[in-house]
């Protein structure tokens, strides 16, 4: 029943397809599912932009359907995870309408900023298996592009800085006249190394990437495997959306939008700080 409804929706939005004897154009139903799946992230970009049809044919300026609004509306709608009840129809509608704005349409830029990869990976940390979240972004270099680590999250690193910016605790401080004693009282602080983060300047933000590099170079962190990949986008003004991979035998599978959120510029900046320290 679900597949039938999805098929009817596709036929409504994509008049380029022709129905005949239980097939779509020259494709059987099984082949239709195969071609409708967004199997690569490159396809996600092309379909969002209206630069590839669902048969996998690349569209170029001058081709029928290239950047065509009605076709793009169908494509973008298909790029949502249709099983996710957390994405409301209203939010989806507003998001798509903004992307298709006639005066200022939004096209995703593979080589642009404002999108990040998130890799959940297993590492060996000293003697135990642990999970790290690695964030990467594309960076231009020598006329080309490459993925670079932009941030990292590891709960062990985060636990080392639980007291940062804790101004409520008045027990841990360095007396303002300590300089007159040549800071001889510092020895008291280092007797309790677990509290050293109480003494960091109020604007300090831990550099997880630096810790990641240090622990890797010291052979305390050893890469084991990639467990999961997803992507975070900020290229549609006023919106954040997440793209995840869904492996299922239906047209609504592959790389799909798994979450969307309306954000203002302040919220956008705060979110992006999770993915890159340079933002």
N, C-alpha and C positions, 0 to 999 in steps of 0.2 A: 504493500500500500504506500509506504513512504517513497520508494523508488518511483512509483507511478506518479505521485504528486510532484516530485522533483522534476520528472521528465516533462510533465505538463507545464510546469513553471518555465523550464528551459525553452520549450517550444514557443511559449508566449513571448518571451523576451528575445529569442534568437530566431527570427524568421528566415534566416539563411538556411536552416535545416529543412529538409523535405521528408514527410512521413510516407512510407510505402511498405505495405506487406510486413509489418512488424519490424521494419528496419528504419534507420534514420539516414537518408541519403544513400550512400553506398556502403554504410556501416551496419553491422549486426548490433543487437543490443549489448552484447559483451564487448564489442569493439568500441561502442559509444561510451561505456563506462571507462574503458582504458583511456580514450582520448580526453574525456572530461576531467579526469584526475589531474590535479596540479602536482606533477611528480617532482619538479625542481623549483627552487626559489627563483631562478631566472624566468620560469614560466609565470610565476606569481606576479613579477614586475610587469611582464609583457601583457598579461591578461588584465591586470588592474588598469593599465594604460590604454588598452584597446589596440595592442600591437601584435596580437596573435589570436587566431580563432581557436575554437575548441577541437579542431582537427589537427592542431599543432602547426598550422601554416603561419609563418611569420608575415606580418603585415607591415608595409612601408608607406611613406607618404605617397598619396595618389592611389593606393589600393582601396577597393571598396571595404568599408567598415573600419578603416584606420582612424582611431581616435573618435569614432562615431558615438555620440552620446547615448543613443538607445541601446546599442550593442554593449557599451561599457557598463551601463546600468545592470544589464543581465550578467555580465562577467563578474562585476564586483559583488553583486548579490550572491553569486555562486561561490565566491572566495570566503564566505563566512562559514564557520562550523554550524551547520543547521541544527545540530543536536544540543547546542548550548543554550539553555533556557535563560541563562544569566544575561544574555545580550537581548535587550528589548527591541521590538520592532520599531519603536519610535526612535531610539538611538541609532539603529541601523539606517533608518530612512534619512535622518538628518545628516549622518556621516556621508552617505552616498550622495545626497543632494549637494553637500559642500564640495565633494570631490569632483562633481560634474558641473559646478558653477559655470555658466556660459561665459561670463566676463572674466573669470579667473580660475579655470579648471586646474585641478591638481594632478600631476603626473609624478609617479615615484621615480626617483633618480638613483640607480644602482651605485653610481660613483659619488653621489652626494653625501653630505653628512646627515646627521639626525636619524641614523638607524644603526642598531648594534646587534651582534650575535651574542647569545648566551649559551655557554657550553657547560653542562653538568658533567663532571669527570671524577673518576675514582683515582685516588693517589694512595701511595704507601707513605704514611707519615710516621717516621721512626719505625715502630713495630706494629702499627695498626692500619687497616684500610679506612680511608676517610673520603668524604665527598667535598670537592671544591667547586665553586661557581666561577667560571672564567668569562669575562666580558671582552669582546673584541670589536674593533671597528676598522673600516678600510682607510688606508692612508696612502696618499699619492707620493710616489718616489721614483726618480729617474724615468719620468715619462710613463710610468705604469702605476699599478695599485697593488697593495698587499694588505693582508689582515695583520693587525697588531693588537697585543693585549692592551686594553684600556683600563681595566680594573679587575679586581678579584674579591671574592668573599669566601672566607673560611671561618667557621664558628670559633675555632681555636684562637685565631688571631683576634677576633672581636672580643673574646673573653679577657684578653690582656688589657683592654682599655675601658673596662666597665666604670671606672671612676672619673673618666675625662669629663671636664666641665661640671663636676659636682661641686657647686659652690655652697650647698647647704651644710656640708660637714665642715665644722670649724676646728676640728682636731688636728688636721694635717695642713700645716703651712710653714713657710720659712719666714721667720721674724724679719720685719722690714729694716731692723738695725743690724742684721747679720753681717753686713759688709764691714762694720766696725770691728768685728771679731774675725776678719779674714775668712768668713764662712766656715769657721771651725765646727759649727753645729750640724754641718751636712752629714757627719758620720751617723747621727741619729736616724736620718732619713733612710740611709742605705742598710740599716739594720732590719728594715721591713721592706724588702724589694717588691713584695706583692702590692704595696701601696704607692709605688713610685708614680703611677699615673695621676695621683691627686695633685702632683706638683707641676704638671704641665701647664703652659700658658692657656688662658681661657679660650683662645681662638684656635687652639690646636686641633687638627683633624688627622687621625691615624692614616698612614700611607700603607695600605694593604699590599699594593703592588711591590713596594720596597721589601716588605717582609716575605712576600712570595718569592722574589728573586733571591733574597738572602738564604731562605730555607732550602730552595732548590740548589743553589750553588754549594751549600754545605752538605748536600746529599741527604738532608732530612726529609725532603719531599721528592718522591719518585712517581712519575706518571705511570698509570696502569691502563686506563681505557676511557673512552668517551661514552657516556651513558645516555645523554639526551641533548638535543639542540633546539633552541627557539630563537625568535628574533623580535626586537623591539623597535617600533617606528614612531617618529615624531615629525614626519614630513607633511602630514595633513594639518594645516593650521587649526589650532584649538582642540586637537585630538591626539591621544596616544592609542596605539593599537599593538597587539601582540600576535605573532604568527607562529603556529605550532604544527607539527606533522601528525596526521591521522592516517593510520594504516587500516583501511577497511575496504571491503568489496562493494563500493557504491560510487556514484558520480561525485558525491560530496566527500572527497578524501584527498589525501596529499597535504600540501602546505595550505593552511586555512587560517583565517582570522579567528583567534580563540578568545580574544578579549578586546574591548574598546572602552575608552574613558575620556570624557570631556575634560580638558585641562586649560587653565589660563597660563600666562607666561611664567608666573612665579612657580606654579605647580609643575610646569614642564621643566623648568630649570632644576627644581629639587629632584624630580624623577631622574633626570639625565645624569645627575651627580652620582647616582648609583652605578651607572654604566661606564662613566668615564671621568677621571679626575681632572681632565682638561676643560670641562664645561662649567 
